[in-house]
Amino acid sequence: MKDTNLPLGLHYQFPFINRAEREKLLQWLSTLEPLWEMRFSKSNPPPEGDEQRPLLRPVYWLGNWQFACLDYYHPPKGVDFRCVTAETYPPLLRAIVDRIEFIVKKRVPKNFIPDGWKLNTCLINFYGNKLENGKWVDRARVGEHKDFEPGPVASMSLGDRAFFQFVNGKSTLGDENVVFSQWLEDSSLQIFSGDKWKNKTFHRVQRVEDRRKEKLGPEISGFQTRRINFTFRYVPDKDIKPFHQFPRELQEDIWPYVQTLGNHSKHFQAIVKKHQSQF
């Protein structure tokens, strides 16, 4: 079912994937080893008044990996050595992405789609509860932010539904600050594009329900996943670089992550094998 009453630049479809596709995606997800990344590193230390901290949730990237400690892709200035070449989409996900790109080109205004646009990168977020000091703490949210990659962004959800909002700026005005709210259901697709939703507003996940009691994704020590979200974006090919082209100090920052990923990913295994003697 498509929501045809949405503002220009927004598209929502529920369900988007069928039960068989969902099951196959969950089987594939169970083979991953998501990372608990730290926000800063030796070459990118915390700013004054801040401190080193882990991300709120485990993550996994496809197409290119934007390690948090290298800072995220943020054109026009934040483009150099932000995006490390990562493994490609598995066949099922590639087929799903092809469908999403078709929908975008059919339903999104052409002037919202930059030249060369394609959904060549994907951030997989694992939302749920984290074990902290013997207690399970709800970490199923993300604060106000923007996705700076150019062009339309597509979001596909699995698991408990999430309350998603676009807001005017990072403030504490509550509902007065909300521009648009929407529940993202299990197996749904959301697309947002255009200046209003990409540049003029921030977006956030306010909360994720805890009703389905479904086991999702891989085993993650000290974490219970309630929702998995795929966010597909576009990074120009020229801004995605292989590990060996990164400056030495940045390689050192992400080497522990690369080693962990190499435990199961053939792409990162090859990097570890080639470079392990240097570290």
ZADO-1210 file (C-alpha; in nm, 4 decimals, padded with zeros to 6 digits):
<atoms>
<atom x="00.0000" y="00.0000" z="00.0000" code="MET" pos="1"/>
<atom x="00.1401" y="00.3397" z="-00.1008" code="LYS" pos="2"/>
<atom x="00.0573" y="00.6567" z="00.0906" code="ASP" pos="3"/>
<atom x="-00.0391" y="00.9039" z="-00.1827" code="THR" pos="4"/>
<atom x="-00.1215" y="01.1888" z="00.0550" code="ASN" pos="5"/>
<atom x="00.2338" y="01.2604" z="00.1633" code="LEU" pos="6"/>
<atom x="00.4054" y="01.5954" z="00.1052" code="PRO" pos="7"/>
<atom x="00.6199" y="01.6366" z="-00.2053" code="LEU" pos="8"/>
<atom x="00.9533" y="01.4580" z="-00.1630" code="GLY" pos="9"/>
<atom x="00.8212" y="01.1827" z="00.0659" code="LEU" pos="10"/>
<atom x="00.7185" y="00.8297" z="-00.0320" code="HIS" pos="11"/>
<atom x="00.6015" y="00.5439" z="00.1904" code="TYR" pos="12"/>
<atom x="00.5107" y="00.1875" z="00.0991" code="GLN" pos="13"/>
<atom x="00.3927" y="-00.0866" z="00.3342" code="PHE" pos="14"/>
<atom x="00.4563" y="-00.3668" z="00.2916" code="PRO" pos="15"/>
<atom x="00.7459" y="-00.3268" z="00.0519" code="PHE" pos="16"/>
<atom x="00.9132" y="-00.6674" z="00.0762" code="ILE" pos="17"/>
<atom x="00.7231" y="-00.9948" z="00.0982" code="ASN" pos="18"/>
<atom x="00.7542" y="-01.2630" z="00.3665" code="ARG" pos="19"/>
<atom x="00.9987" y="-01.4773" z="00.1684" code="ALA" pos="20"/>
<atom x="01.2297" y="-01.1815" z="00.1050" code="GLU" pos="21"/>
<atom x="01.2089" y="-01.0827" z="00.4704" code="ARG" pos="22"/>
<atom x="01.3038" y="-01.4329" z="00.5837" code="GLU" pos="23"/>
<atom x="01.6005" y="-01.4469" z="00.3467" code="LYS" pos="24"/>
<atom x="01.7186" y="-01.1044" z="00.4622" code="LEU" pos="25"/>
<atom x="01.7026" y="-01.2134" z="00.8254" code="LEU" pos="26"/>
<atom x="01.8983" y="-01.5288" z="00.7443" code="GLN" pos="27"/>
<atom x="02.1692" y="-01.3204" z="00.5775" code="TRP" pos="28"/>
<atom x="02.1726" y="-01.0643" z="00.8594" code="LEU" pos="29"/>
<atom x="02.2357" y="-01.3430" z="01.1104" code="SER" pos="30"/>
<atom x="02.5732" y="-01.4068" z="00.9439" code="THR" pos="31"/>
<atom x="02.7036" y="-01.0532" z="01.0011" code="LEU" pos="32"/>
<atom x="02.9278" y="-00.9262" z="01.2777" code="GLU" pos="33"/>
<atom x="02.8112" y="-00.5697" z="01.3478" code="PRO" pos="34"/>
<atom x="03.0574" y="-00.3300" z="01.5054" code="LEU" pos="35"/>
<atom x="03.0353" y="-00.1318" z="01.8261" code="TRP" pos="36"/>
<atom x="03.2214" y="00.1724" z="01.6978" code="GLU" pos="37"/>
<atom x="03.3749" y="00.4467" z="01.9087" code="MET" pos="38"/>
<atom x="03.2973" y="00.8033" z="01.8062" code="ARG" pos="39"/>
<atom x="03.6531" y="00.9378" z="01.8145" code="PHE" pos="40"/>
<atom x="04.0110" y="00.8235" z="01.7557" code="SER" pos="41"/>
<atom x="04.3737" y="00.9280" z="01.7954" code="LYS" pos="42"/>
<atom x="04.3704" y="01.1438" z="01.4831" code="SER" pos="43"/>
<atom x="04.0150" y="01.2665" z="01.5494" code="ASN" pos="44"/>
<atom x="04.0039" y="01.3301" z="01.9267" code="PRO" pos="45"/>
<atom x="03.6922" y="01.4485" z="02.1119" code="PRO" pos="46"/>
<atom x="03.6325" y="01.8244" z="02.0916" code="PRO" pos="47"/>
<atom x="03.6731" y="02.0294" z="02.4067" code="GLU" pos="48"/>
<atom x="03.4020" y="01.9430" z="02.6557" code="GLY" pos="49"/>
<atom x="03.3262" y="01.6085" z="02.4921" code="ASP" pos="50"/>
<atom x="03.4641" y="01.2619" z="02.5638" code="GLU" pos="51"/>
<atom x="03.5245" y="00.9314" z="02.3899" code="GLN" pos="52"/>
<atom x="03.2081" y="00.7219" z="02.3697" code="ARG" pos="53"/>
<atom x="03.0581" y="00.4313" z="02.1780" code="PRO" pos="54"/>
<atom x="02.7730" y="00.4745" z="01.9331" code="LEU" pos="55"/>
<atom x="02.4255" y="00.4044" z="02.0712" code="LEU" pos="56"/>
<atom x="02.3899" y="00.0944" z="01.8547" code="ARG" pos="57"/>
<atom x="02.5892" y="-00.1635" z="01.6583" code="PRO" pos="58"/>
<atom x="02.6211" y="-00.0904" z="01.2867" code="VAL" pos="59"/>
<atom x="02.7209" y="-00.2487" z="00.9591" code="TYR" pos="60"/>
<atom x="02.7911" y="-00.0845" z="00.6220" code="TRP" pos="61"/>
<atom x="02.7814" y="-00.2051" z="00.2625" code="LEU" pos="62"/>
<atom x="02.9264" y="-00.0383" z="-00.0466" code="GLY" pos="63"/>
<atom x="03.1480" y="00.1850" z="00.1630" code="ASN" pos="64"/>
<atom x="03.2084" y="00.2057" z="00.5358" code="TRP" pos="65"/>
<atom x="03.1906" y="00.5470" z="00.6986" code="GLN" pos="66"/>
<atom x="03.3710" y="00.4793" z="01.0247" code="PHE" pos="67"/>
<atom x="03.2485" y="00.7138" z="01.2968" code="ALA" pos="68"/>
<atom x="03.6022" y="00.7917" z="01.4120" code="CYS" pos="69"/>
<atom x="03.6885" y="00.9240" z="01.0634" code="LEU" pos="70"/>
<atom x="03.3771" y="01.1408" z="01.0773" code="ASP" pos="71"/>
<atom x="03.0927" y="01.0953" z="00.8338" code="TYR" pos="72"/>
<atom x="03.0569" y="01.2024" z="00.4721" code="TYR" pos="73"/>
<atom x="02.9652" y="01.5697" z="00.4756" code="HIS" pos="74"/>
<atom x="03.0021" y="01.7596" z="00.1470" code="PRO" pos="75"/>
<atom x="03.1236" y="01.9999" z="00.0364" code="PRO" pos="76"/>
<atom x="03.4171" y="02.0028" z="00.2791" code="LYS" pos="77"/>
<atom x="03.3893" y="01.6677" z="00.4550" code="GLY" pos="78"/>
<atom x="03.4499" y="01.4346" z="00.1613" code="VAL" pos="79"/>
<atom x="03.8178" y="01.3353" z="00.1731" code="ASP" pos="80"/>
<atom x="03.8992" y="01.0001" z="00.3352" code="PHE" pos="81"/>
<atom x="03.5577" y="00.9515" z="00.4900" code="ARG" pos="82"/>
<atom x="03.4356" y="00.6515" z="00.2862" code="CYS" pos="83"/>
<atom x="03.6310" y="00.3241" z="00.2798" code="VAL" pos="84"/>
<atom x="03.5472" y="00.0722" z="00.0090" code="THR" pos="85"/>
<atom x="03.3442" y="-00.2106" z="00.1651" code="ALA" pos="86"/>
<atom x="03.1772" y="-00.5312" z="00.0493" code="GLU" pos="87"/>
<atom x="02.9063" y="-00.5191" z="-00.2150" code="THR" pos="88"/>
<atom x="02.5376" y="-00.5965" z="-00.1714" code="TYR" pos="89"/>
<atom x="02.4431" y="-00.9663" z="-00.1574" code="PRO" pos="90"/>
<atom x="02.2227" y="-01.0729" z="-00.4533" code="PRO" pos="91"/>
<atom x="01.8877" y="-01.0466" z="-00.2700" code="LEU" pos="92"/>
<atom x="01.9645" y="-00.6986" z="-00.1411" code="LEU" pos="93"/>
<atom x="02.0915" y="-00.5931" z="-00.4845" code="ARG" pos="94"/>
<atom x="01.7569" y="-00.6922" z="-00.6354" code="ALA" pos="95"/>
<atom x="01.5715" y="-00.4951" z="-00.3663" code="ILE" pos="96"/>
<atom x="01.7888" y="-00.1891" z="-00.4281" code="VAL" pos="97"/>
<atom x="01.7163" y="-00.2111" z="-00.8017" code="ASP" pos="98"/>
<atom x="01.3440" y="-00.1941" z="-00.7198" code="ARG" pos="99"/>
<atom x="01.3931" y="00.1040" z="-00.4920" code="ILE" pos="100"/>
<atom x="01.5895" y="00.2903" z="-00.7577" code="GLU" pos="101"/>
<atom x="01.3073" y="00.2224" z="-01.0057" code="PHE" pos="102"/>
<atom x="01.0520" y="00.3651" z="-00.7611" code="ILE" pos="103"/>
<atom x="01.2669" y="00.6729" z="-00.7013" code="VAL" pos="104"/>
<atom x="01.3019" y="00.7463" z="-01.0716" code="LYS" pos="105"/>
<atom x="00.9270" y="00.6982" z="-01.1194" code="LYS" pos="106"/>
<atom x="00.7946" y="00.8914" z="-00.8192" code="ARG" pos="107"/>
<atom x="01.0578" y="01.1487" z="-00.7202" code="VAL" pos="108"/>
<atom x="01.0768" y="01.4790" z="-00.9126" code="PRO" pos="109"/>
<atom x="01.3678" y="01.4679" z="-01.1573" code="LYS" pos="110"/>
<atom x="01.5203" y="01.7861" z="-01.0181" code="ASN" pos="111"/>
<atom x="01.5512" y="01.6078" z="-00.6794" code="PHE" pos="112"/>
<atom x="01.7833" y="01.3443" z="-00.8327" code="ILE" pos="113"/>
<atom x="02.1447" y="01.4506" z="-00.9035" code="PRO" pos="114"/>
<atom x="02.3389" y="01.3255" z="-01.2042" code="ASP" pos="115"/>
<atom x="02.4977" y="00.9879" z="-01.1443" code="GLY" pos="116"/>
<atom x="02.2694" y="00.9103" z="-00.8502" code="TRP" pos="117"/>
<atom x="02.2494" y="00.5468" z="-00.7407" code="LYS" pos="118"/>
<atom x="02.2007" y="00.3777" z="-00.4052" code="LEU" pos="119"/>
<atom x="02.5571" y="00.2528" z="-00.3735" code="ASN" pos="120"/>
<atom x="02.5973" y="00.2631" z="00.0033" code="THR" pos="121"/>
<atom x="02.3930" y="00.1223" z="00.2892" code="CYS" pos="122"/>
<atom x="02.4075" y="00.1760" z="00.6638" code="LEU" pos="123"/>
<atom x="02.2491" y="-00.1060" z="00.8652" code="ILE" pos="124"/>
<atom x="02.1493" y="00.0064" z="01.2149" code="ASN" pos="125"/>
<atom x="02.0611" y="-00.2405" z="01.4901" code="PHE" pos="126"/>
<atom x="01.8150" y="-00.0828" z="01.7345" code="TYR" pos="127"/>
<atom x="01.7442" y="-00.2410" z="02.0719" code="GLY" pos="128"/>
<atom x="01.8384" y="-00.2819" z="02.4362" code="ASN" pos="129"/>
<atom x="02.1932" y="-00.2705" z="02.5701" code="LYS" pos="130"/>
<atom x="02.3084" y="-00.4393" z="02.8904" code="LEU" pos="131"/>
<atom x="02.4640" y="-00.1722" z="03.1120" code="GLU" pos="132"/>
<atom x="02.5701" y="-00.2352" z="03.4726" code="ASN" pos="133"/>
<atom x="02.3475" y="-00.5413" z="03.4890" code="GLY" pos="134"/>
<atom x="02.0376" y="-00.3653" z="03.3519" code="LYS" pos="135"/>
<atom x="01.8853" y="-00.3608" z="03.0038" code="TRP" pos="136"/>
<atom x="01.8750" y="-00.0014" z="02.8761" code="VAL" pos="137"/>
<atom x="01.6690" y="00.1095" z="02.5757" code="ASP" pos="138"/>
<atom x="01.9053" y="00.2337" z="02.3039" code="ARG" pos="139"/>
<atom x="01.6509" y="00.2156" z="02.0213" code="ALA" pos="140"/>
<atom x="01.6624" y="00.5745" z="01.9044" code="ARG" pos="141"/>
<atom x="01.8743" y="00.8219" z="01.7130" code="VAL" pos="142"/>
<atom x="01.8880" y="01.1972" z="01.7653" code="GLY" pos="143"/>
<atom x="01.8399" y="01.4819" z="01.5212" code="GLU" pos="144"/>
<atom x="02.0750" y="01.4624" z="01.2233" code="HIS" pos="145"/>
<atom x="02.0952" y="01.4963" z="00.8462" code="LYS" pos="146"/>
<atom x="02.2068" y="01.2521" z="00.5792" code="ASP" pos="147"/>
<atom x="02.4412" y="01.4656" z="00.3728" code="PHE" pos="148"/>
<atom x="02.4864" y="01.2224" z="00.0846" code="GLU" pos="149"/>
<atom x="02.3336" y="01.3884" z="-00.2260" code="PRO" pos="150"/>
<atom x="01.9948" y="01.2913" z="-00.3617" code="GLY" pos="151"/>
<atom x="01.7095" y="01.0719" z="-00.2371" code="PRO" pos="152"/>
<atom x="01.7569" y="00.8494" z="00.0682" code="VAL" pos="153"/>
<atom x="01.5691" y="00.5207" z="00.1103" code="ALA" pos="154"/>
<atom x="01.4976" y="00.3508" z="00.4418" code="SER" pos="155"/>
<atom x="01.3759" y="-00.0085" z="00.4801" code="MET" pos="156"/>
<atom x="01.2640" y="-00.1369" z="00.8215" code="SER" pos="157"/>
<atom x="01.2455" y="-00.4815" z="00.9804" code="LEU" pos="158"/>
<atom x="01.1061" y="-00.5647" z="01.3236" code="GLY" pos="159"/>
<atom x="00.9236" y="-00.3393" z="01.5687" code="ASP" pos="160"/>
<atom x="00.7829" y="-00.0221" z="01.4211" code="ARG" pos="161"/>
<atom x="00.9659" y="00.3063" z="01.4725" code="ALA" pos="162"/>
<atom x="00.8352" y="00.6595" z="01.5302" code="PHE" pos="163"/>
<atom x="01.0207" y="00.8772" z="01.2790" code="PHE" pos="164"/>
<atom x="01.0134" y="01.2572" z="01.2709" code="GLN" pos="165"/>
<atom x="01.1404" y="01.5499" z="01.0666" code="PHE" pos="166"/>
<atom x="01.2135" y="01.8523" z="01.2862" code="VAL" pos="167"/>
<atom x="01.3305" y="02.2112" z="01.2525" code="ASN" pos="168"/>
<atom x="01.6762" y="02.2157" z="01.4040" code="GLY" pos="169"/>
<atom x="01.8250" y="02.0585" z="01.7121" code="LYS" pos="170"/>
<atom x="01.6171" y="02.2039" z="01.9915" code="SER" pos="171"/>
<atom x="01.4036" y="02.1096" z="02.2897" code="THR" pos="172"/>
<atom x="01.0813" y="02.2670" z="02.1684" code="LEU" pos="173"/>
<atom x="00.8986" y="01.9361" z="02.1699" code="GLY" pos="174"/>
<atom x="00.6017" y="01.9087" z="01.9350" code="ASP" pos="175"/>
<atom x="00.6382" y="02.2737" z="01.8305" code="GLU" pos="176"/>
<atom x="00.9565" y="02.1730" z="01.6521" code="ASN" pos="177"/>
<atom x="00.8073" y="01.8798" z="01.4578" code="VAL" pos="178"/>
<atom x="00.7438" y="01.9237" z="01.0855" code="VAL" pos="179"/>
<atom x="00.6230" y="01.5729" z="01.0030" code="PHE" pos="180"/>
<atom x="00.5852" y="01.2428" z="01.1905" code="SER" pos="181"/>
<atom x="00.5363" y="00.8895" z="01.0647" code="GLN" pos="182"/>
<atom x="00.5376" y="00.5321" z="01.1957" code="TRP" pos="183"/>
<atom x="00.7703" y="00.3028" z="00.9984" code="LEU" pos="184"/>
<atom x="00.6256" y="-00.0478" z="00.9980" code="GLU" pos="185"/>
<atom x="00.7948" y="-00.3848" z="00.9639" code="ASP" pos="186"/>
<atom x="00.8892" y="-00.4560" z="00.5972" code="SER" pos="187"/>
<atom x="00.8136" y="-00.0976" z="00.4909" code="SER" pos="188"/>
<atom x="00.9988" y="00.1419" z="00.2619" code="LEU" pos="189"/>
<atom x="01.0395" y="00.5144" z="00.3201" code="GLN" pos="190"/>
<atom x="01.2007" y="00.7545" z="00.0705" code="ILE" pos="191"/>
<atom x="01.2774" y="01.1193" z="00.1363" code="PHE" pos="192"/>
<atom x="01.4233" y="01.3693" z="-00.1081" code="SER" pos="193"/>
<atom x="01.4354" y="01.7355" z="-00.1994" code="GLY" pos="194"/>
<atom x="01.5651" y="02.0457" z="-00.0247" code="ASP" pos="195"/>
<atom x="01.3029" y="02.0515" z="00.2518" code="LYS" pos="196"/>
<atom x="01.3633" y="01.6975" z="00.3779" code="TRP" pos="197"/>
<atom x="01.7362" y="01.6697" z="00.3019" code="LYS" pos="198"/>
<atom x="01.8681" y="02.0173" z="00.3851" code="ASN" pos="199"/>
<atom x="01.6175" y="02.2328" z="00.5712" code="LYS" pos="200"/>
<atom x="01.5045" y="01.9808" z="00.8323" code="THR" pos="201"/>
<atom x="01.6689" y="01.7261" z="01.0581" code="PHE" pos="202"/>
<atom x="01.5276" y="01.3785" z="01.1141" code="HIS" pos="203"/>
<atom x="01.5299" y="01.1415" z="01.4098" code="ARG" pos="204"/>
<atom x="01.3943" y="00.8136" z="01.5451" code="VAL" pos="205"/>
<atom x="01.2141" y="00.9075" z="01.8653" code="GLN" pos="206"/>
<atom x="01.1403" y="00.5546" z="01.9809" code="ARG" pos="207"/>
<atom x="01.0957" y="00.1957" z="01.8726" code="VAL" pos="208"/>
<atom x="00.8116" y="-00.0153" z="02.0064" code="GLU" pos="209"/>
<atom x="00.8798" y="-00.3335" z="02.2018" code="ASP" pos="210"/>
<atom x="00.5887" y="-00.5584" z="02.1055" code="ARG" pos="211"/>
<atom x="00.6933" y="-00.8234" z="01.8565" code="ARG" pos="212"/>
<atom x="00.9363" y="-01.0104" z="02.0869" code="LYS" pos="213"/>
<atom x="01.1072" y="-01.1409" z="01.7749" code="GLU" pos="214"/>
<atom x="01.4697" y="-01.2475" z="01.7586" code="LYS" pos="215"/>
<atom x="01.6348" y="-01.0396" z="01.4872" code="LEU" pos="216"/>
<atom x="01.9780" y="-01.0456" z="01.3324" code="GLY" pos="217"/>
<atom x="02.3034" y="-01.1896" z="01.4643" code="PRO" pos="218"/>
<atom x="02.3968" y="-01.2667" z="01.8223" code="GLU" pos="219"/>
<atom x="02.5450" y="-00.9464" z="01.9680" code="ILE" pos="220"/>
<atom x="02.6967" y="-00.9736" z="02.3141" code="SER" pos="221"/>
<atom x="02.5099" y="-00.7558" z="02.5639" code="GLY" pos="222"/>
<atom x="02.2498" y="-00.6447" z="02.3109" code="PHE" pos="223"/>
<atom x="01.8931" y="-00.7386" z="02.2153" code="GLN" pos="224"/>
<atom x="01.7886" y="-00.6233" z="01.8673" code="THR" pos="225"/>
<atom x="01.4263" y="-00.5085" z="01.8232" code="ARG" pos="226"/>
<atom x="01.4528" y="-00.3323" z="01.4884" code="ARG" pos="227"/>
<atom x="01.6918" y="-00.3403" z="01.1940" code="ILE" pos="228"/>
<atom x="01.6978" y="-00.0511" z="00.9490" code="ASN" pos="229"/>
<atom x="01.8661" y="-00.0310" z="00.6097" code="PHE" pos="230"/>
<atom x="01.9431" y="00.3258" z="00.4987" code="THR" pos="231"/>
<atom x="02.0441" y="00.3406" z="00.1318" code="PHE" pos="232"/>
<atom x="02.2298" y="00.6495" z="00.0071" code="ARG" pos="233"/>
<atom x="02.4484" y="00.7790" z="-00.2745" code="TYR" pos="234"/>
<atom x="02.8173" y="00.8616" z="-00.2450" code="VAL" pos="235"/>
<atom x="02.9928" y="00.9688" z="-00.5688" code="PRO" pos="236"/>
<atom x="03.2425" y="00.7016" z="-00.6725" code="ASP" pos="237"/>
<atom x="03.5318" y="00.9494" z="-00.6635" code="LYS" pos="238"/>
<atom x="03.4796" y="00.9952" z="-00.2894" code="ASP" pos="239"/>
<atom x="03.5032" y="00.6228" z="-00.2083" code="ILE" pos="240"/>
<atom x="03.8612" y="00.5036" z="-00.1648" code="LYS" pos="241"/>
<atom x="04.0156" y="00.1650" z="-00.0848" code="PRO" pos="242"/>
<atom x="04.1904" y="00.1175" z="00.2480" code="PHE" pos="243"/>
<atom x="04.5422" y="00.1309" z="00.1002" code="HIS" pos="244"/>
<atom x="04.4854" y="00.4860" z="-00.0284" code="GLN" pos="245"/>
<atom x="04.4090" y="00.6264" z="00.3173" code="PHE" pos="246"/>
<atom x="04.6800" y="00.8152" z="00.5087" code="PRO" pos="247"/>
<atom x="04.8746" y="00.6007" z="00.7525" code="ARG" pos="248"/>
<atom x="04.7326" y="00.7689" z="01.0640" code="GLU" pos="249"/>
<atom x="04.3755" y="00.7046" z="00.9463" code="LEU" pos="250"/>
<atom x="04.4588" y="00.3441" z="00.8635" code="GLN" pos="251"/>
<atom x="04.5808" y="00.3030" z="01.2216" code="GLU" pos="252"/>
<atom x="04.2559" y="00.4499" z="01.3549" code="ASP" pos="253"/>
<atom x="04.0378" y="00.1940" z="01.1788" code="ILE" pos="254"/>
<atom x="04.2733" y="-00.1075" z="01.1705" code="TRP" pos="255"/>
<atom x="04.1135" y="-00.2788" z="01.4767" code="PRO" pos="256"/>
<atom x="03.7731" y="-00.2537" z="01.3083" code="TYR" pos="257"/>
<atom x="03.9105" y="-00.3880" z="00.9810" code="VAL" pos="258"/>
<atom x="04.0587" y="-00.6847" z="01.1682" code="GLN" pos="259"/>
<atom x="03.7256" y="-00.7603" z="01.3361" code="THR" pos="260"/>
<atom x="03.5409" y="-00.7391" z="01.0052" code="LEU" pos="261"/>
<atom x="03.8006" y="-00.9686" z="00.8530" code="GLY" pos="262"/>
<atom x="03.6828" y="-01.2487" z="01.0817" code="ASN" pos="263"/>
<atom x="03.3920" y="-01.3165" z="00.8481" code="HIS" pos="264"/>
<atom x="03.3996" y="-01.0770" z="00.5499" code="SER" pos="265"/>
<atom x="03.6063" y="-01.1906" z="00.2502" code="LYS" pos="266"/>
<atom x="03.6479" y="-00.8284" z="00.1451" code="HIS" pos="267"/>
<atom x="03.8068" y="-00.7289" z="00.4745" code="PHE" pos="268"/>
<atom x="03.9935" y="-01.0582" z="00.5052" code="GLN" pos="269"/>
<atom x="04.1808" y="-00.9628" z="00.1896" code="ALA" pos="270"/>
<atom x="04.2717" y="-00.6234" z="00.3378" code="ILE" pos="271"/>
<atom x="04.3988" y="-00.7819" z="00.6598" code="VAL" pos="272"/>
<atom x="04.6060" y="-01.0365" z="00.4711" code="LYS" pos="273"/>
<atom x="04.7640" y="-00.7674" z="00.2548" code="LYS" pos="274"/>
<atom x="04.8413" y="-00.5182" z="00.5308" code="HIS" pos="275"/>
<atom x="04.8823" y="-00.7130" z="00.8568" code="GLN" pos="276"/>
<atom x="05.2621" y="-00.7089" z="00.8355" code="SER" pos="277"/>
<atom x="05.2490" y="-00.3263" z="00.8432" code="GLN" pos="278"/>
<atom x="05.0690" y="-00.3167" z="01.1762" code="PHE" pos="279"/>
</atoms>
